[in-house]
Amino acid sequence: MSAYDLIIGYRADDSYFDFAESFLNNGISVSQLARAMRLGKPGEQAVLKSKFAFSRLRFEDAELVKKKQYFEKRQARSDEANKIYQQIQDQEDDELYIQDIIRGGITNDDPRIPRNLS
């Protein structure tokens, strides 16, 4: 990653850490984790890693917003994601679990590994 000026990935959010924890506790499969990470319109966050990346930024505009309005939107998004996540957990899944990975024998070309998680 040191060769990059900018990295874009999933937004850091407690819900997503819960999904990952479920995977690490062998509660959901890799494919269920991949589906869960897309719930609730997770959004993305960007990390600027270089002076060059920072030098390319410019301020355009700002406006005041009411905290309550955006908190309610975030909460509704989170609630919907949690509801769907429960449905994902309830689905039977004969896929790849962390336990399988720990036991070994999984190769990089295993068809049970999602190739595009973002």
Biopython code that builds the backbone (N, CA, C, O; Angstrom):
import numpy as np
from Bio.PDB.StructureBuilder import StructureBuilder

atoms = [
    (1, "MET", "N", (0.817, -1.202, 0.000)),
    (1, "MET", "CA", (0.000, 0.000, 0.000)),
    (1, "MET", "C", (0.855, 1.256, 0.000)),
    (1, "MET", "O", (0.346, 2.346, -0.261)),
    (2, "SER", "N", (2.123, 1.126, 0.283)),
    (2, "SER", "CA", (2.969, 2.316, 0.367)),
    (2, "SER", "C", (3.129, 3.010, -0.983)),
    (2, "SER", "O", (3.527, 4.173, -1.030)),
    (3, "ALA", "N", (2.829, 2.324, -2.068)),
    (3, "ALA", "CA", (2.973, 2.924, -3.398)),
    (3, "ALA", "C", (1.792, 3.824, -3.767)),
    (3, "ALA", "O", (1.816, 4.468, -4.816)),
    (4, "TYR", "N", (0.770, 3.877, -2.928)),
    (4, "TYR", "CA", (-0.444, 4.614, -3.262)),
    (4, "TYR", "C", (-0.537, 5.929, -2.500)),
    (4, "TYR", "O", (-0.097, 6.039, -1.356)),
    (5, "ASP", "N", (-1.123, 6.922, -3.162)),
    (5, "ASP", "CA", (-1.374, 8.224, -2.551)),
    (5, "ASP", "C", (-2.714, 8.239, -1.827)),
    (5, "ASP", "O", (-2.889, 8.961, -0.845)),
    (6, "LEU", "N", (-3.652, 7.444, -2.312)),
    (6, "LEU", "CA", (-5.022, 7.445, -1.818)),
    (6, "LEU", "C", (-5.522, 6.005, -1.768)),
    (6, "LEU", "O", (-5.328, 5.239, -2.713)),
    (7, "ILE", "N", (-6.166, 5.643, -0.659)),
    (7, "ILE", "CA", (-6.782, 4.325, -0.537)),
    (7, "ILE", "C", (-8.242, 4.543, -0.188)),
    (7, "ILE", "O", (-8.563, 5.293, 0.733)),
    (8, "ILE", "N", (-9.127, 3.884, -0.926)),
    (8, "ILE", "CA", (-10.566, 3.983, -0.682)),
    (8, "ILE", "C", (-11.063, 2.607, -0.274)),
    (8, "ILE", "O", (-10.749, 1.606, -0.918)),
    (9, "GLY", "N", (-11.846, 2.563, 0.810)),
    (9, "GLY", "CA", (-12.368, 1.284, 1.286)),
    (9, "GLY", "C", (-13.638, 1.481, 2.069)),
    (9, "GLY", "O", (-14.202, 2.574, 2.116)),
    (10, "TYR", "N", (-14.085, 0.383, 2.694)),
    (10, "TYR", "CA", (-15.300, 0.451, 3.514)),
    (10, "TYR", "C", (-15.146, 1.502, 4.606)),
    (10, "TYR", "O", (-14.059, 1.697, 5.151)),
    (11, "ARG", "N", (-16.239, 2.169, 4.914)),
    (11, "ARG", "CA", (-16.254, 3.131, 6.010)),
    (11, "ARG", "C", (-16.137, 2.377, 7.328)),
    (11, "ARG", "O", (-16.790, 1.350, 7.516)),
    (12, "ALA", "N", (-15.328, 2.868, 8.223)),
    (12, "ALA", "CA", (-15.197, 2.254, 9.546)),
    (12, "ALA", "C", (-16.468, 2.547, 10.336)),
    (12, "ALA", "O", (-16.812, 3.706, 10.570)),
    (13, "ASP", "N", (-17.150, 1.505, 10.738)),
    (13, "ASP", "CA", (-18.425, 1.642, 11.439)),
    (13, "ASP", "C", (-18.592, 0.418, 12.336)),
    (13, "ASP", "O", (-18.231, -0.692, 11.943)),
    (14, "ASP", "N", (-19.127, 0.608, 13.521)),
    (14, "ASP", "CA", (-19.269, -0.500, 14.462)),
    (14, "ASP", "C", (-20.015, -1.687, 13.884)),
    (14, "ASP", "O", (-19.658, -2.828, 14.177)),
    (15, "SER", "N", (-21.040, -1.458, 13.071)),
    (15, "SER", "CA", (-21.804, -2.559, 12.489)),
    (15, "SER", "C", (-20.895, -3.479, 11.686)),
    (15, "SER", "O", (-21.020, -4.701, 11.761)),
    (16, "TYR", "N", (-20.004, -2.908, 10.938)),
    (16, "TYR", "CA", (-19.146, -3.710, 10.080)),
    (16, "TYR", "C", (-18.127, -4.496, 10.892)),
    (16, "TYR", "O", (-17.742, -5.597, 10.500)),
    (17, "PHE", "N", (-17.687, -3.944, 12.018)),
    (17, "PHE", "CA", (-16.815, -4.704, 12.908)),
    (17, "PHE", "C", (-17.575, -5.889, 13.495)),
    (17, "PHE", "O", (-16.996, -6.958, 13.693)),
    (18, "ASP", "N", (-18.861, -5.710, 13.775)),
    (18, "ASP", "CA", (-19.682, -6.826, 14.273)),
    (18, "ASP", "C", (-19.775, -7.936, 13.236)),
    (18, "ASP", "O", (-19.704, -9.117, 13.578)),
    (19, "PHE", "N", (-19.934, -7.560, 11.965)),
    (19, "PHE", "CA", (-20.007, -8.561, 10.900)),
    (19, "PHE", "C", (-18.691, -9.341, 10.844)),
    (19, "PHE", "O", (-18.697, -10.570, 10.769)),
    (20, "ALA", "N", (-17.580, -8.635, 10.879)),
    (20, "ALA", "CA", (-16.274, -9.297, 10.831)),
    (20, "ALA", "C", (-16.074, -10.194, 12.046)),
    (20, "ALA", "O", (-15.517, -11.286, 11.931)),
    (21, "GLU", "N", (-16.526, -9.737, 13.208)),
    (21, "GLU", "CA", (-16.404, -10.544, 14.417)),
    (21, "GLU", "C", (-17.213, -11.835, 14.292)),
    (21, "GLU", "O", (-16.762, -12.894, 14.729)),
    (22, "SER", "N", (-18.401, -11.751, 13.700)),
    (22, "SER", "CA", (-19.203, -12.954, 13.483)),
    (22, "SER", "C", (-18.453, -13.939, 12.591)),
    (22, "SER", "O", (-18.481, -15.146, 12.833)),
    (23, "PHE", "N", (-17.786, -13.426, 11.564)),
    (23, "PHE", "CA", (-17.002, -14.292, 10.681)),
    (23, "PHE", "C", (-15.863, -14.937, 11.468)),
    (23, "PHE", "O", (-15.652, -16.146, 11.370)),
    (24, "LEU", "N", (-15.129, -14.144, 12.247)),
    (24, "LEU", "CA", (-13.996, -14.673, 13.001)),
    (24, "LEU", "C", (-14.425, -15.665, 14.075)),
    (24, "LEU", "O", (-13.631, -16.509, 14.492)),
    (25, "ASN", "N", (-15.670, -15.571, 14.524)),
    (25, "ASN", "CA", (-16.211, -16.511, 15.510)),
    (25, "ASN", "C", (-16.899, -17.704, 14.846)),
    (25, "ASN", "O", (-17.599, -18.475, 15.504)),
    (26, "ASN", "N", (-16.689, -17.848, 13.524)),
    (26, "ASN", "CA", (-17.244, -18.957, 12.744)),
    (26, "ASN", "C", (-18.772, -18.921, 12.687)),
    (26, "ASN", "O", (-19.415, -19.954, 12.500)),
    (27, "GLY", "N", (-19.348, -17.729, 12.849)),
    (27, "GLY", "CA", (-20.801, -17.587, 12.830)),
    (27, "GLY", "C", (-21.378, -17.392, 11.440)),
    (27, "GLY", "O", (-22.533, -17.736, 11.191)),
    (28, "ILE", "N", (-20.580, -16.840, 10.534)),
    (28, "ILE", "CA", (-21.021, -16.645, 9.159)),
    (28, "ILE", "C", (-19.878, -17.021, 8.219)),
    (28, "ILE", "O", (-18.712, -17.035, 8.613)),
    (29, "SER", "N", (-20.229, -17.323, 6.980)),
    (29, "SER", "CA", (-19.233, -17.714, 5.984)),
    (29, "SER", "C", (-18.619, -16.492, 5.316)),
    (29, "SER", "O", (-19.047, -15.358, 5.533)),
    (30, "VAL", "N", (-17.609, -16.751, 4.502)),
    (30, "VAL", "CA", (-16.967, -15.667, 3.742)),
    (30, "VAL", "C", (-17.991, -14.988, 2.841)),
    (30, "VAL", "O", (-18.030, -13.760, 2.763)),
    (31, "SER", "N", (-18.821, -15.778, 2.161)),
    (31, "SER", "CA", (-19.803, -15.164, 1.252)),
    (31, "SER", "C", (-20.859, -14.372, 2.026)),
    (31, "SER", "O", (-21.312, -13.329, 1.554)),
    (32, "GLN", "N", (-21.255, -14.851, 3.200)),
    (32, "GLN", "CA", (-22.204, -14.089, 4.019)),
    (32, "GLN", "C", (-21.562, -12.788, 4.490)),
    (32, "GLN", "O", (-22.220, -11.749, 4.519)),
    (33, "LEU", "N", (-20.282, -12.836, 4.859)),
    (33, "LEU", "CA", (-19.571, -11.625, 5.265)),
    (33, "LEU", "C", (-19.536, -10.629, 4.109)),
    (33, "LEU", "O", (-19.770, -9.436, 4.306)),
    (34, "ALA", "N", (-19.245, -11.118, 2.909)),
    (34, "ALA", "CA", (-19.189, -10.226, 1.741)),
    (34, "ALA", "C", (-20.548, -9.559, 1.519)),
    (34, "ALA", "O", (-20.602, -8.366, 1.222)),
    (35, "ARG", "N", (-21.649, -10.310, 1.658)),
    (35, "ARG", "CA", (-22.988, -9.718, 1.494)),
    (35, "ARG", "C", (-23.268, -8.715, 2.607)),
    (35, "ARG", "O", (-23.813, -7.640, 2.358)),
    (36, "ALA", "N", (-22.895, -9.068, 3.832)),
    (36, "ALA", "CA", (-23.158, -8.183, 4.980)),
    (36, "ALA", "C", (-22.411, -6.859, 4.848)),
    (36, "ALA", "O", (-22.922, -5.817, 5.256)),
    (37, "MET", "N", (-21.210, -6.893, 4.282)),
    (37, "MET", "CA", (-20.421, -5.673, 4.166)),
    (37, "MET", "C", (-21.039, -4.672, 3.195)),
    (37, "MET", "O", (-20.640, -3.508, 3.168)),
    (38, "ARG", "N", (-21.995, -5.111, 2.411)),
    (38, "ARG", "CA", (-22.668, -4.198, 1.469)),
    (38, "ARG", "C", (-23.980, -3.650, 2.037)),
    (38, "ARG", "O", (-24.638, -2.836, 1.390)),
    (39, "LEU", "N", (-24.360, -4.081, 3.219)),
    (39, "LEU", "CA", (-25.655, -3.678, 3.784)),
    (39, "LEU", "C", (-25.667, -2.227, 4.223)),
    (39, "LEU", "O", (-24.632, -1.664, 4.581)),
    (40, "GLY", "N", (-26.835, -1.634, 4.194)),
    (40, "GLY", "CA", (-27.027, -0.296, 4.744)),
    (40, "GLY", "C", (-26.280, 0.783, 4.009)),
    (40, "GLY", "O", (-25.969, 1.831, 4.574)),
    (41, "LYS", "N", (-25.993, 0.531, 2.759)),
    (41, "LYS", "CA", (-25.228, 1.504, 1.973)),
    (41, "LYS", "C", (-24.016, 1.954, 2.777)),
    (41, "LYS", "O", (-23.934, 3.112, 3.187)),
    (42, "PRO", "N", (-23.079, 1.042, 3.003)),
    (42, "PRO", "CA", (-21.996, 1.310, 3.936)),
    (42, "PRO", "C", (-21.160, 2.534, 3.610)),
    (42, "PRO", "O", (-20.540, 3.129, 4.492)),
    (43, "GLY", "N", (-21.147, 2.903, 2.347)),
    (43, "GLY", "CA", (-20.348, 4.054, 1.994)),
    (43, "GLY", "C", (-18.872, 3.714, 1.998)),
    (43, "GLY", "O", (-18.473, 2.592, 2.308)),
    (44, "GLU", "N", (-18.107, 4.663, 1.664)),
    (44, "GLU", "CA", (-16.672, 4.472, 1.592)),
    (44, "GLU", "C", (-15.980, 5.572, 2.367)),
    (44, "GLU", "O", (-16.539, 6.643, 2.606)),
    (45, "GLN", "N", (-14.767, 5.285, 2.748)),
    (45, "GLN", "CA", (-13.940, 6.330, 3.318)),
    (45, "GLN", "C", (-12.621, 6.336, 2.551)),
    (45, "GLN", "O", (-12.203, 5.320, 1.994)),
    (46, "ALA", "N", (-12.000, 7.460, 2.535)),
    (46, "ALA", "CA", (-10.738, 7.605, 1.817)),
    (46, "ALA", "C", (-9.648, 7.998, 2.798)),
    (46, "ALA", "O", (-9.880, 8.756, 3.740)),
    (47, "VAL", "N", (-8.461, 7.472, 2.564)),
    (47, "VAL", "CA", (-7.295, 7.819, 3.359)),
    (47, "VAL", "C", (-6.270, 8.433, 2.411)),
    (47, "VAL", "O", (-5.822, 7.797, 1.457)),
    (48, "LEU", "N", (-5.917, 9.658, 2.689)),
    (48, "LEU", "CA", (-4.873, 10.331, 1.919)),
    (48, "LEU", "C", (-3.542, 9.980, 2.575)),
    (48, "LEU", "O", (-3.342, 10.244, 3.761)),
    (49, "LYS", "N", (-2.636, 9.387, 1.808)),
    (49, "LYS", "CA", (-1.414, 8.850, 2.397)),
    (49, "LYS", "C", (-0.160, 9.641, 2.064)),
    (49, "LYS", "O", (0.900, 9.373, 2.629)),
    (50, "SER", "N", (-0.255, 10.593, 1.176)),
    (50, "SER", "CA", (0.975, 11.267, 0.763)),
    (50, "SER", "C", (0.804, 12.785, 0.760)),
    (50, "SER", "O", (-0.313, 13.304, 0.735)),
    (51, "LYS", "N", (1.914, 13.465, 0.786)),
    (51, "LYS", "CA", (1.880, 14.923, 0.663)),
    (51, "LYS", "C", (1.280, 15.319, -0.673)),
    (51, "LYS", "O", (0.565, 16.316, -0.772)),
    (52, "PHE", "N", (1.575, 14.532, -1.703)),
    (52, "PHE", "CA", (1.018, 14.823, -3.024)),
    (52, "PHE", "C", (-0.511, 14.776, -2.976)),
    (52, "PHE", "O", (-1.171, 15.672, -3.503)),
    (53, "ALA", "N", (-1.083, 13.735, -2.344)),
    (53, "ALA", "CA", (-2.545, 13.613, -2.257)),
    (53, "ALA", "C", (-3.132, 14.823, -1.530)),
    (53, "ALA", "O", (-4.140, 15.376, -1.969)),
    (54, "PHE", "N", (-2.514, 15.238, -0.430)),
    (54, "PHE", "CA", (-3.000, 16.410, 0.305)),
    (54, "PHE", "C", (-2.877, 17.679, -0.535)),
    (54, "PHE", "O", (-3.727, 18.565, -0.452)),
    (55, "SER", "N", (-1.840, 17.765, -1.328)),
    (55, "SER", "CA", (-1.640, 18.971, -2.134)),
    (55, "SER", "C", (-2.712, 19.131, -3.215)),
    (55, "SER", "O", (-2.911, 20.235, -3.722)),
    (56, "ARG", "N", (-3.390, 18.070, -3.565)),
    (56, "ARG", "CA", (-4.405, 18.110, -4.604)),
    (56, "ARG", "C", (-5.780, 18.514, -4.064)),
    (56, "ARG", "O", (-6.706, 18.730, -4.846)),
    (57, "LEU", "N", (-5.923, 18.620, -2.748)),
    (57, "LEU", "CA", (-7.201, 19.015, -2.148)),
    (57, "LEU", "C", (-7.403, 20.513, -2.272)),
    (57, "LEU", "O", (-6.455, 21.298, -2.244)),
    (58, "ARG", "N", (-8.681, 20.889, -2.411)),
    (58, "ARG", "CA", (-9.011, 22.308, -2.355)),
    (58, "ARG", "C", (-10.396, 22.451, -1.730)),
    (58, "ARG", "O", (-11.291, 21.642, -1.975)),
    (59, "PHE", "N", (-10.549, 23.466, -0.941)),
    (59, "PHE", "CA", (-11.824, 23.740, -0.277)),
    (59, "PHE", "C", (-12.770, 24.375, -1.278)),
    (59, "PHE", "O", (-12.407, 25.327, -1.969)),
    (60, "GLU", "N", (-13.995, 23.844, -1.356)),
    (60, "GLU", "CA", (-14.978, 24.419, -2.271)),
    (60, "GLU", "C", (-16.123, 25.099, -1.551)),
    (60, "GLU", "O", (-16.524, 26.200, -1.926)),
    (61, "ASP", "N", (-16.658, 24.458, -0.517)),
    (61, "ASP", "CA", (-17.844, 25.022, 0.114)),
    (61, "ASP", "C", (-18.127, 24.280, 1.415)),
    (61, "ASP", "O", (-17.622, 23.180, 1.639)),
    (62, "ALA", "N", (-18.928, 24.885, 2.254)),
    (62, "ALA", "CA", (-19.377, 24.257, 3.488)),
    (62, "ALA", "C", (-20.763, 24.791, 3.811)),
    (62, "ALA", "O", (-21.115, 25.909, 3.435)),
    (63, "GLU", "N", (-21.537, 23.988, 4.503)),
    (63, "GLU", "CA", (-22.847, 24.454, 4.956)),
    (63, "GLU", "C", (-23.164, 23.804, 6.290)),
    (63, "GLU", "O", (-22.726, 22.688, 6.570)),
    (64, "LEU", "N", (-23.915, 24.500, 7.098)),
    (64, "LEU", "CA", (-24.333, 23.973, 8.391)),
    (64, "LEU", "C", (-25.504, 23.013, 8.200)),
    (64, "LEU", "O", (-26.401, 23.259, 7.393)),
    (65, "VAL", "N", (-25.483, 21.928, 8.947)),
    (65, "VAL", "CA", (-26.586, 20.963, 8.906)),
    (65, "VAL", "C", (-26.990, 20.644, 10.336)),
    (65, "VAL", "O", (-26.215, 20.830, 11.274)),
    (66, "LYS", "N", (-28.192, 20.169, 10.484)),
    (66, "LYS", "CA", (-28.689, 19.802, 11.802)),
    (66, "LYS", "C", (-28.272, 18.363, 12.110)),
    (66, "LYS", "O", (-28.557, 17.438, 11.349)),
    (67, "LYS", "N", (-27.593, 18.202, 13.243)),
    (67, "LYS", "CA", (-27.087, 16.901, 13.653)),
    (67, "LYS", "C", (-28.197, 15.859, 13.714)),
    (67, "LYS", "O", (-28.010, 14.727, 13.268)),
    (68, "LYS", "N", (-29.340, 16.228, 14.257)),
    (68, "LYS", "CA", (-30.443, 15.283, 14.444)),
    (68, "LYS", "C", (-30.891, 14.683, 13.109)),
    (68, "LYS", "O", (-31.146, 13.481, 13.025)),
    (69, "GLN", "N", (-30.986, 15.496, 12.092)),
    (69, "GLN", "CA", (-31.442, 15.035, 10.783)),
    (69, "GLN", "C", (-30.539, 13.917, 10.251)),
    (69, "GLN", "O", (-31.031, 12.902, 9.758)),
    (70, "TYR", "N", (-29.243, 14.101, 10.349)),
    (70, "TYR", "CA", (-28.321, 13.111, 9.804)),
    (70, "TYR", "C", (-28.159, 11.914, 10.726)),
    (70, "TYR", "O", (-27.906, 10.805, 10.254)),
    (71, "PHE", "N", (-28.298, 12.112, 12.023)),
    (71, "PHE", "CA", (-28.266, 10.973, 12.945)),
    (71, "PHE", "C", (-29.435, 10.037, 12.656)),
    (71, "PHE", "O", (-29.267, 8.818, 12.636)),
    (72, "GLU", "N", (-30.612, 10.604, 12.435)),
    (72, "GLU", "CA", (-31.783, 9.765, 12.146)),
    (72, "GLU", "C", (-31.597, 8.974, 10.854)),
    (72, "GLU", "O", (-31.994, 7.811, 10.779)),
    (73, "LYS", "N", (-31.006, 9.586, 9.851)),
    (73, "LYS", "CA", (-30.741, 8.878, 8.599)),
    (73, "LYS", "C", (-29.738, 7.748, 8.814)),
    (73, "LYS", "O", (-29.911, 6.647, 8.293)),
    (74, "ARG", "N", (-28.702, 8.026, 9.576)),
    (74, "ARG", "CA", (-27.693, 7.007, 9.859)),
    (74, "ARG", "C", (-28.312, 5.865, 10.655)),
    (74, "ARG", "O", (-28.037, 4.697, 10.381)),
    (75, "GLN", "N", (-29.138, 6.190, 11.628)),
    (75, "GLN", "CA", (-29.766, 5.159, 12.455)),
    (75, "GLN", "C", (-30.709, 4.285, 11.628)),
    (75, "GLN", "O", (-30.731, 3.066, 11.800)),
    (76, "ALA", "N", (-31.478, 4.891, 10.742)),
    (76, "ALA", "CA", (-32.387, 4.125, 9.881)),
    (76, "ALA", "C", (-31.590, 3.192, 8.968)),
    (76, "ALA", "O", (-31.981, 2.044, 8.761)),
    (77, "ARG", "N", (-30.486, 3.677, 8.429)),
    (77, "ARG", "CA", (-29.622, 2.861, 7.573)),
    (77, "ARG", "C", (-29.056, 1.684, 8.363)),
    (77, "ARG", "O", (-29.016, 0.559, 7.865)),
    (78, "SER", "N", (-28.625, 1.942, 9.581)),
    (78, "SER", "CA", (-28.064, 0.906, 10.441)),
    (78, "SER", "C", (-29.122, -0.124, 10.826)),
    (78, "SER", "O", (-28.855, -1.326, 10.806)),
    (79, "ASP", "N", (-30.314, 0.338, 11.174)),
    (79, "ASP", "CA", (-31.402, -0.573, 11.550)),
    (79, "ASP", "C", (-31.774, -1.499, 10.402)),
    (79, "ASP", "O", (-31.991, -2.693, 10.606)),
    (80, "GLU", "N", (-31.848, -0.948, 9.196)),
    (80, "GLU", "CA", (-32.178, -1.757, 8.017)),
    (80, "GLU", "C", (-31.073, -2.778, 7.749)),
    (80, "GLU", "O", (-31.359, -3.931, 7.426)),
    (81, "ALA", "N", (-29.825, -2.364, 7.880)),
    (81, "ALA", "CA", (-28.702, -3.285, 7.666)),
    (81, "ALA", "C", (-28.744, -4.419, 8.685)),
    (81, "ALA", "O", (-28.513, -5.574, 8.328)),
    (82, "ASN", "N", (-29.032, -4.111, 9.937)),
    (82, "ASN", "CA", (-29.098, -5.142, 10.978)),
    (82, "ASN", "C", (-30.234, -6.124, 10.728)),
    (82, "ASN", "O", (-30.088, -7.320, 10.980)),
    (83, "LYS", "N", (-31.353, -5.632, 10.240)),
    (83, "LYS", "CA", (-32.493, -6.506, 9.927)),
    (83, "LYS", "C", (-32.114, -7.498, 8.821)),
    (83, "LYS", "O", (-32.373, -8.696, 8.939)),
    (84, "ILE", "N", (-31.515, -7.002, 7.773)),
    (84, "ILE", "CA", (-31.121, -7.873, 6.660)),
    (84, "ILE", "C", (-29.997, -8.805, 7.101)),
    (84, "ILE", "O", (-29.947, -9.960, 6.678)),
    (85, "TYR", "N", (-29.094, -8.311, 7.949)),
    (85, "TYR", "CA", (-28.003, -9.144, 8.451)),
    (85, "TYR", "C", (-28.552, -10.354, 9.208)),
    (85, "TYR", "O", (-28.034, -11.463, 9.080)),
    (86, "GLN", "N", (-29.594, -10.132, 9.990)),
    (86, "GLN", "CA", (-30.224, -11.260, 10.701)),
    (86, "GLN", "C", (-30.726, -12.304, 9.711)),
    (86, "GLN", "O", (-30.604, -13.504, 9.958)),
    (87, "GLN", "N", (-31.288, -11.857, 8.597)),
    (87, "GLN", "CA", (-31.763, -12.782, 7.568)),
    (87, "GLN", "C", (-30.589, -13.543, 6.957)),
    (87, "GLN", "O", (-30.700, -14.740, 6.693)),
    (88, "ILE", "N", (-29.485, -12.871, 6.735)),
    (88, "ILE", "CA", (-28.293, -13.525, 6.194)),
    (88, "ILE", "C", (-27.799, -14.597, 7.160)),
    (88, "ILE", "O", (-27.450, -15.700, 6.740)),
    (89, "GLN", "N", (-27.770, -14.277, 8.445)),
    (89, "GLN", "CA", (-27.316, -15.237, 9.449)),
    (89, "GLN", "C", (-28.208, -16.465, 9.493)),
    (89, "GLN", "O", (-27.727, -17.569, 9.746)),
    (90, "ASP", "N", (-29.489, -16.291, 9.254)),
    (90, "ASP", "CA", (-30.435, -17.394, 9.339)),
    (90, "ASP", "C", (-30.388, -18.320, 8.124)),
    (90, "ASP", "O", (-30.914, -19.432, 8.167)),
    (91, "GLN", "N", (-29.765, -17.864, 7.051)),
    (91, "GLN", "CA", (-29.693, -18.683, 5.840)),
    (91, "GLN", "C", (-28.671, -19.798, 6.031)),
    (91, "GLN", "O", (-27.568, -19.571, 6.528)),
    (92, "GLU", "N", (-29.057, -20.999, 5.629)),
    (92, "GLU", "CA", (-28.108, -22.107, 5.629)),
    (92, "GLU", "C", (-27.070, -21.817, 4.558)),
    (92, "GLU", "O", (-27.409, -21.366, 3.464)),
    (93, "ASP", "N", (-25.835, -22.071, 4.864)),
    (93, "ASP", "CA", (-24.773, -21.718, 3.938)),
    (93, "ASP", "C", (-23.701, -22.790, 3.981)),
    (93, "ASP", "O", (-23.023, -22.952, 4.996)),
    (94, "ASP", "N", (-23.545, -23.514, 2.901)),
    (94, "ASP", "CA", (-22.508, -24.539, 2.796)),
    (94, "ASP", "C", (-21.307, -23.934, 2.087)),
    (94, "ASP", "O", (-20.912, -24.376, 1.009)),
    (95, "GLU", "N", (-20.746, -22.930, 2.704)),
    (95, "GLU", "CA", (-19.674, -22.161, 2.093)),
    (95, "GLU", "C", (-18.414, -22.254, 2.937)),
    (95, "GLU", "O", (-18.271, -23.149, 3.770)),
    (96, "LEU", "N", (-17.517, -21.328, 2.714)),
    (96, "LEU", "CA", (-16.225, -21.287, 3.375)),
    (96, "LEU", "C", (-16.318, -20.486, 4.674)),
    (96, "LEU", "O", (-16.725, -19.324, 4.671)),
    (97, "TYR", "N", (-15.937, -21.120, 5.776)),
    (97, "TYR", "CA", (-15.934, -20.479, 7.092)),
    (97, "TYR", "C", (-14.504, -20.333, 7.585)),
    (97, "TYR", "O", (-13.593, -20.977, 7.066)),
    (98, "ILE", "N", (-14.308, -19.484, 8.589)),
    (98, "ILE", "CA", (-12.972, -19.274, 9.157)),
    (98, "ILE", "C", (-12.388, -20.591, 9.641)),
    (98, "ILE", "O", (-11.183, -20.814, 9.527)),
    (99, "GLN", "N", (-13.222, -21.458, 10.174)),
    (99, "GLN", "CA", (-12.766, -22.768, 10.652)),
    (99, "GLN", "C", (-12.119, -23.557, 9.501)),
    (99, "GLN", "O", (-11.106, -24.226, 9.701)),
    (100, "ASP", "N", (-12.701, -23.477, 8.307)),
    (100, "ASP", "CA", (-12.134, -24.161, 7.143)),
    (100, "ASP", "C", (-10.771, -23.584, 6.789)),
    (100, "ASP", "O", (-9.845, -24.317, 6.443)),
    (101, "ILE", "N", (-10.658, -22.273, 6.879)),
    (101, "ILE", "CA", (-9.404, -21.595, 6.540)),
    (101, "ILE", "C", (-8.320, -21.990, 7.539)),
    (101, "ILE", "O", (-7.186, -22.268, 7.148)),
    (102, "ILE", "N", (-8.661, -22.015, 8.820)),
    (102, "ILE", "CA", (-7.696, -22.373, 9.865)),
    (102, "ILE", "C", (-7.234, -23.811, 9.698)),
    (102, "ILE", "O", (-6.054, -24.111, 9.881)),
    (103, "ARG", "N", (-8.145, -24.694, 9.355)),
    (103, "ARG", "CA", (-7.786, -26.105, 9.170)),
    (103, "ARG", "C", (-6.827, -26.298, 8.000)),
    (103, "ARG", "O", (-6.080, -27.275, 7.961)),
    (104, "GLY", "N", (-6.848, -25.384, 7.064)),
    (104, "GLY", "CA", (-5.922, -25.450, 5.935)),
    (104, "GLY", "C", (-6.536, -26.117, 4.726)),
    (104, "GLY", "O", (-7.702, -26.513, 4.726)),
    (105, "GLY", "N", (-5.725, -26.230, 3.705)),
    (105, "GLY", "CA", (-6.176, -26.864, 2.477)),
    (105, "GLY", "C", (-6.928, -25.929, 1.547)),
    (105, "GLY", "O", (-7.408, -26.362, 0.500)),
    (106, "ILE", "N", (-7.041, -24.668, 1.901)),
    (106, "ILE", "CA", (-7.721, -23.686, 1.057)),
    (106, "ILE", "C", (-6.666, -23.039, 0.171)),
    (106, "ILE", "O", (-5.641, -22.564, 0.660)),
    (107, "THR", "N", (-6.916, -23.022, -1.113)),
    (107, "THR", "CA", (-5.979, -22.398, -2.038)),
    (107, "THR", "C", (-6.548, -21.076, -2.534)),
    (107, "THR", "O", (-7.743, -20.814, -2.395)),
    (108, "ASN", "N", (-5.687, -20.246, -3.113)),
    (108, "ASN", "CA", (-6.117, -18.931, -3.588)),
    (108, "ASN", "C", (-7.181, -19.009, -4.666)),
    (108, "ASN", "O", (-7.941, -18.058, -4.852)),
    (109, "ASP", "N", (-7.249, -20.115, -5.372)),
    (109, "ASP", "CA", (-8.235, -20.225, -6.446)),
    (109, "ASP", "C", (-9.503, -20.948, -6.005)),
    (109, "ASP", "O", (-10.295, -21.377, -6.844)),
    (110, "ASP", "N", (-9.700, -21.088, -4.691)),
    (110, "ASP", "CA", (-10.904, -21.746, -4.176)),
    (110, "ASP", "C", (-12.137, -20.967, -4.653)),
    (110, "ASP", "O", (-12.219, -19.759, -4.432)),
    (111, "PRO", "N", (-13.097, -21.640, -5.305)),
    (111, "PRO", "CA", (-14.267, -20.931, -5.848)),
    (111, "PRO", "C", (-15.176, -20.340, -4.768)),
    (111, "PRO", "O", (-16.050, -19.530, -5.079)),
    (112, "ARG", "N", (-14.985, -20.727, -3.519)),
    (112, "ARG", "CA", (-15.828, -20.200, -2.436)),
    (112, "ARG", "C", (-15.338, -18.844, -1.931)),
    (112, "ARG", "O", (-15.996, -18.225, -1.095)),
    (113, "ILE", "N", (-14.202, -18.378, -2.423)),
    (113, "ILE", "CA", (-13.660, -17.081, -2.003)),
    (113, "ILE", "C", (-14.219, -16.013, -2.932)),
    (113, "ILE", "O", (-13.953, -16.047, -4.133)),
    (114, "PRO", "N", (-14.997, -15.052, -2.397)),
    (114, "PRO", "CA", (-15.489, -13.954, -3.245)),
    (114, "PRO", "C", (-14.313, -13.159, -3.797)),
    (114, "PRO", "O", (-13.358, -12.872, -3.075)),
    (115, "ARG", "N", (-14.383, -12.811, -5.055)),
    (115, "ARG", "CA", (-13.273, -12.128, -5.706)),
    (115, "ARG", "C", (-13.387, -10.623, -5.670)),
    (115, "ARG", "O", (-12.390, -9.926, -5.860)),
    (116, "ASN", "N", (-14.577, -10.103, -5.430)),
    (116, "ASN", "CA", (-14.752, -8.648, -5.409)),
    (116, "ASN", "C", (-15.582, -8.311, -4.188)),
    (116, "ASN", "O", (-16.811, -8.361, -4.236)),
    (117, "LEU", "N", (-14.909, -7.963, -3.078)),
    (117, "LEU", "CA", (-15.612, -7.678, -1.831)),
    (117, "LEU", "C", (-16.105, -6.249, -1.746)),
    (117, "LEU", "O", (-16.945, -5.945, -0.898)),
    (118, "SER", "N", (-15.610, -5.358, -2.599)),
    (118, "SER", "CA", (-16.033, -3.969, -2.485)),
    (118, "SER", "C", (-17.144, -3.646, -3.449)),
    (118, "SER", "O", (-17.620, -2.512, -3.484)),
]
sb = StructureBuilder()
sb.init_structure("model")
sb.init_model(0)
sb.init_chain("A")
sb.init_seg("    ")
for serial, (resi, resn, name, xyz) in enumerate(atoms, 1):
    if name == "N":
        sb.init_residue(resn, " ", resi, " ")
    sb.init_atom(name, np.array(xyz, "f"), 0.0, 1.0, " ", f" {name:<3s}", serial, name[0])
structure = sb.get_structure()
